[in-house]
Amino acid sequence: MLLLENIHPDATALLSKAGYQVDTADRALGEDELVERLATVDVVGLRSNTHVTERAFEAAPHLLAVGAFCIGTNQVDLAAASRRGVAVFNAPFSNTRSVVELVISEIIALQRGLTDKSRMMHEGKWDKSAKGSHEVRGRRLGIVGYGNIGSQLSVLAEALGMSVWFYDTEDKLALGNARRCSSLEELLEAVDIVTLHVDGRPSNKGLFGEAELARMRQGSIFLNLSRGFVVDHAALRAHIESGHIAGAAVDVFPKEPKRKGEPFVSELQGLPNVILTPHVGGSTEEAQQDIGRFVAGKLHDYLSSGSTSMSVNLPNLVLPPNAGEFRVTHVHANVPGVLAAVNSLFATHGMNIESQYLGTRGDIGYVITDTPTDCPAEVLDALAEMPATIRLRAL
């Protein structure tokens, strides 16, 4: 296993204790270096800055699984992974609280103008004026994207006395007194604070630009802790400089340094009442520890039992312990007749099936078969040679 980008040591400890050989690196790898390293790797773990591309998958004949030790998986070519039967896992819930707490703290800081007050104090200037400083109680918060983070933010914001509006492309249950908006435009015209919590799907690129910023209310606050490519930063800078947007907090950027120490450049640097953070929404010790344990556990479950529970690309099969002495996992193209062909092979060789599980997801099928005796080599060879077979493992 190769774990990159300073993944929490609990992941290494869990996997090492389970008997895996684990190599680690505290930085992201570029494509060329990743291609070289993956030649002998069975599992790779990464965060957000290492990209596993089609070329990387082509250079990794032994790769069984990818662990994204973060929420998003847009840094992994999921289609390429699925075509090769490589399971991909992430941690969709583990850092939710950390992101929400940062959003709340930044909303308060921006509403109170704390960034400017702190800067002036460092410059030796004393200004106790309340001008431009507001409580968050009674403010109208607009949440774009009502998933795990957006919905939990909704609850905590209401607890602070804020009124919540939200917009999501999917039909989501409103929590508490939150109000669902039928369009993004409706939300932007109603609220004082806009915060983005959308995922990394390509269709979200450029989601928030000049038109959306212009539609926001005068003196609004803007936050983006989702994906860097969803916001037009040049347009955001212009609206901050004009005074139309009173303050902003941005944690994600279209181009981010690959490692600590590399220079960072953004069009949003040097602006008043703007908080810039280096993609640390989920970077608390608590969140990183939980992510490390969660994703490492999913990787171990997959390798040891074939379980694909919460995989983002393969059919999800939640499995009990092996019912028999031997387990065969078979990732295949989702075409008619595969299960019948698999079972025919077992029957022809006089093998009984103790239990069997099948799941499909788009073009991919996944069948797991437990047998009371070892599977003969000729059966495994025949399964591997089936036209529909993508990946076969004997456990």
N, C-alpha and C positions, 0 to 999 in steps of 0.2 A: 504494500500500500504506500501511496505517496500523498501526504497531506501538506498542502501549500497555504500560504498567506496567514501564517501564525494562528492556526486553528487551536482552540483551547486544549491544553495538555490532558484534560480528562478524556478527550477522544482518543488520544494516543495510548493512554493508560488502559482504557477499556478494551481497545482492539489488541494491544500487546498481551494483555492478560488472557484474551481469548485465543492467543496463539498465532496472531498475524505478525509478520515482519513489517514494521512501519518506519518509513523515512519521512522526515519533515523538512520544511523550508519556511522561513518567516517572510517570504515575499511572493508576489505573483510572478508567473513565467510568461514570457512572450511565446508566440506560436512556434518559432523555430526551436527554442529550448524545450518547450513542452513536447513537441514531436520527438525529440531525442530521448527525453526521459520516459515517455510512455511506451517505448519499445518493449520493455520487460515488466510493465506494471499491470497488476490485476484490478486495482481499484485506485482511483484518484479522488482526493477531497480538495475542495477549493472554496473560496468565498466569491467576491463579486468581480475581481479584476483579472482573473485568469479565464481565458476563453477557450473552450473545447470545441474546435471547429471540425468541419468535415475532414480536413486534412489531418487533424490530430487523431480523429477516430481511425482513419485509414492507416495511420502509423502505429496503432495499438491493437495488435492481433489478440492479445491476451486479456484485454480490458473487459471486465464483467459488470462494473458498476461505477457510477459517478456520484459523489456526495457533495451537494451544494450546501455548505454550512452557513446558510443565510435564507432569506425568504424567497428571493427571485431566482429564476433559472434561465433568464434570457441570455446569460453568458455561455450556455450549453446549447449546441445544435441538437435539439430534441429529436428531430426527424432523422438525423444521421445516427443518433443513439438507438432509436427504435429499429431502424433498418438492420442494425447489427445485433439486436437483442441485448443491448446494454441498458441496465436499469438505472434510472436517475432518481435520487431522493433529495429532498430539501427539508427545511424547518419552517413551515408556514406560520407557526404560532409562537415560537420560542422567544422572539424579541419584540413581540407586539407591545408589551407593557413599556419596555424601554423607549420605543419610538414615541408612544403616546405621552410619556412623561416629558420627553424633550419638547414635543409640540406645545404642551401646556406651559412649560417654563418659558418658551420663546414667545408665546402669545402674551404672557404677563410682562416679560421684559420689553417687548415692543410697545405694548400699550402704556407702559410707564416711562418709555424713553430711556431705559437704563443703560443702553449702549452709549448714548451721548453723554449721560451724566457720569458714567465711569471714565470715559475718555477725558472729560473736563477735569475730573478730580485728579487724574494722573498728570494733567498739565498744570495742576495747582490752582484751578479755578473752582470757586464755591458758588453754586447756584441752587437755592432751595425752592425755586419757583415750581408751582404746580401746573403751569401752563403746558398743555399738550399731554398731560399725564392722566390716565383714566383707569378705573377699575374694569375688570373683565365681567363682573356681575352685570347682567342686563344686556351685554353685547350679543350680537347675532352672528353665530358661527356657521359658515358654509363648508361642508365636507364633500369633496369631490372624490368618490370612490368609497363605498360603504362596506368594505370587506372586514377582515379581522381587526385591522388597525383603526379604520374609520369608525366602525361600530363601537369599539371600546373607547375611543376618543369621545364619541357622542355621549356616552354615559358619564365620563369624568367631567366633561364640559358642563353638562347639566347640573352636576353636583356642585360646581362652582357658581351656578346661577346664570349660566349662559343659555340662550335660546339656540336651538340647533336646527338647521336645514341641511338636507343632503341630497346628492344626485348620484345615481349609479345607472349604468346601462342595463343592469339586470334588476329584476324585481326583488328588492330586499325588504325584510321586515324592519319596520321602524322601531327602535328601542326607546323606552321612556316616552317623552313628549316630542321626540324629533319629528320633523315634518319632511315628507318626501317631495322633491321637486320633479316635475315632469320633463324639465329640460335644464341644461347648464345655464342658459340665459336667464331662466326664472330664478335660479339660485343666486347668480351674480348680482342681479338687481335688488335682491332682498337683504343681503347680509353685509356686515361690517368687516368680517375676517374670512378669507378664503384659504383653505388648506387642501393640498392635493395628496391623495393616497391611492393612486391608480397603479396597475401592474405594468410589466414591461413588454406587453404585446406590441408588435410593430404598429398597429393602428393607433396607438396612443402617441406616436411621434408627432411633435408639434401641436399637441392638444391645446396648449395654452399659449396664445400669441397676442398680437396687437389688438385684434377684435375683442378677445375675451378680457384683456386688461382694460381696454377702453370702456367696456360695459360695467366694470366694477364701480361701486359707489365712490365718490370723492372722499379721500382720507382713509381709504380701506387699508387693511393689513393683508399681506400675501405670504403664504408659506408653501414650500415644496420640499417634502421629505420622501418622495416616491422614486422617480427616475429622472436623470439629468436631461434626457432628450425630449421631455414633454413640454418644456418651457422655452420660449424665445427670450434669451437673456438680454439681447440688445433692446428689445421692446420693453422689457421690465425695467432696465436702467433708465430709459427715456421717461417712463411714467413715474419713477421715483424722483428723478431730477426735476420734473415738472411740478411735483408736489401732489399729483393725483393719487399716487400710492404713498401712504404715510410711512410705511416701513415694511421690511421683508426679512424672512429667514429662509435660507437655502442650504440644504445639506448634501445635495447631489448635483452633479455637473456633467455636461455633455462629454467632456474630456477630463479624466482624473489621472493623477500620477499613479504609476504602477507600484511605487514603493516609497517608504519614508525617506525624506531628503530630496526627492525630485521636486523641481520648481512647480508651483501652482499658479496659473494665470486665469483670471475670470474678468468678464466685463462688469461684474458687480463689485469689484474691489474699490475701496475708497469712498463708498457712498455712506451718508449718515443714516443712522437707525436701520442698518442692515446687518444681520447676523449671518456670517458664513461659517459653516462647520464642515470638517473633512469626512463626510459620509459616515457619521458616527451615530446615526439614529438608533441602531441596534447594538452599539458598542458599549455595553456595560458588562462588568465582570459576571453579573448574574445571568444576563442573556447569553453571553458567549459560552459560559459553562453549560447552560441548559441546551444550547444548540449543539455543542460538542457531544454531549451524552446522547441526545436524541438522534442525530444523523448517524453517529457511530453505531448506535443500537440498530437502526434500520439497515445499515450496511451488513452488520453481522447476521441479522435475521435472514437477509436475502442470501448471503453466501452459505449459511449453515443449513437453512431449511427451504429456501426458495420463496419465502414470503415476500410479496410485493406490496404489502399494505402501505398506502400513501405514496407509492411511486408516482411520479408526475407523467410518465410516458408509457409504462407497461400496464396491462390489465391488473387491477388490484385483487389479489387473492390473500385473504387472511387465513392462516393455516393453523391447525392444531399440531402438536408434535407428531413425528412420523408414526403413522398407523402400522406400518410394516417395518421390515428390516432394511429396505432399500427404497430410495426415492429417485425418480427420473423427472427432470423439469425440461419442458420442450416449448421454446418460443417459436412461433411459426406464423406464416402468412395466414390471415383470416379468410380462408377459402373453404368451400364445402368439402366435406369428406375427410378432413384431417383426423378428427377424433376416431372415426371408424377405422381409418388406416392404422392408427397407433394401436388401437385395441385388437385389430386383426393380427398384428405382428406378435403381440403378447400371447394371443390365443394359439396361434400357429406353433409357438414354441412351448406350449403347455404351461404358461405362467398365469397364475391367479392374480387378480387385482383386489387389494384390500380396501383401497379408497382412491378416489380420483376427483380432481378439481379442475374446472375449466372456466376461463374468463376471456372476454374479447374487449378490444378497445380500438376502434377504427380499423385499420388495416392489420392489426396485430392480434394474434391469439396466443394464449398461454395455458398449457395443460400440465398438471402435476399428477403423477401416478405413483402410488405406494404399492409395493409388492412384498410378499413374505420371504422371498429369496433373492439373491443377487441376480442382476440382469445379465444374461450371457453377452459376450462381446459381439456376437453376430447380430443380436437384436439392437444393440446400441449403434452398430455400424449401419444397419438398415434404417433406423430412425434418422441418423445423421444424413443419410443419402436421399431422404424424401425430398421432392422438389420444393415443398412448402417450408422446410426446416430453415430456421434462422439461427437458432442456438440451442444446443443440447447439453445438459449437465446431468451427471450421475452423482447422487449424494449418498 
